[in-house]
Amino acid sequence: TEIYTLSLHDALPIWSWIVPGNWMNNAIPNRVDQIADFTLNMTNDATVTLDGAQTVGLVSFADIGRKYNWFLNAGAGGSLILSASQGSALMRVSDDMATIAAPVSGQGVTKQEVGTLVLTGPVNFSGGITNEAGTLIFLGDLGTTNNGTSVDPLVVSAGVVESAGTLSLDVNQNNDGGSTNILGAGTLQLISTNNSATNADLYFCPDQYQNYYYGACLDTAVLDLGSAQRYIYALTGHNAVARYDPWEDARIDANIVGTGGLTYIAQNTYGGASPMECQLVLAGTNSFTGMVEIQRGSIYLMT
């Protein structure tokens, strides 16, 4: 595997990915499986611009002195494509924080190491996202919808994933059994400051491939509401709603914590007789202390 390590100088405030002289190899990384290594003994925060579509299998950020942060920005039409010929592509942040302010896409990807990674732009991974350690923050929207054969999950194996946008989960999977769209032993924290009934924190959305009666589930160990009221919107398009254990139309198995509350809004677009709004099932041991509001639909408490 080819490793390309950035070679920067403190005199420059911003560096471009596409300048060969900015890399120790005197060549730019832009192929599947290649490694872009942003490791320096930094004296201040550093910014790199992509300036075009760049493809690597691993991008790694570190400050040897553990004081400063990395910023990877789009620059002139830039985007980051993560692609590995075997297994998941990787994003590593060894310490402090790295922010990617550009569209990020590709195959399934795993975030590693104890640092904090912030993704501010559109995120689209065909094989799902796994957080193995540290904190992963989404400032934009993220979907875990059906890709035609299986779900693309968000896996919080450990650490914390923070969502400041809308997390979309596919309500009706086409595999006759539903799916767990968000799972793992870590914590999912909702941090949006501009959420509302029309800008939900969680959106259980209709299946884009087939109209079956199976659901989506959020099953991290903990769902942290913080101190704000959180909005959950669920939309379905069939004429019956039932509790298909464990695959309800919209289900949260996580232990819900925080001083915030929940507002649930259900909608059904079925055009035939006797449509029923999608039911929200809370199956975890919940300790949040905020208000529960139902604007439409119903909530089923399993514990």
Disulfide bonds with the S-S distance in Angstrom:
none
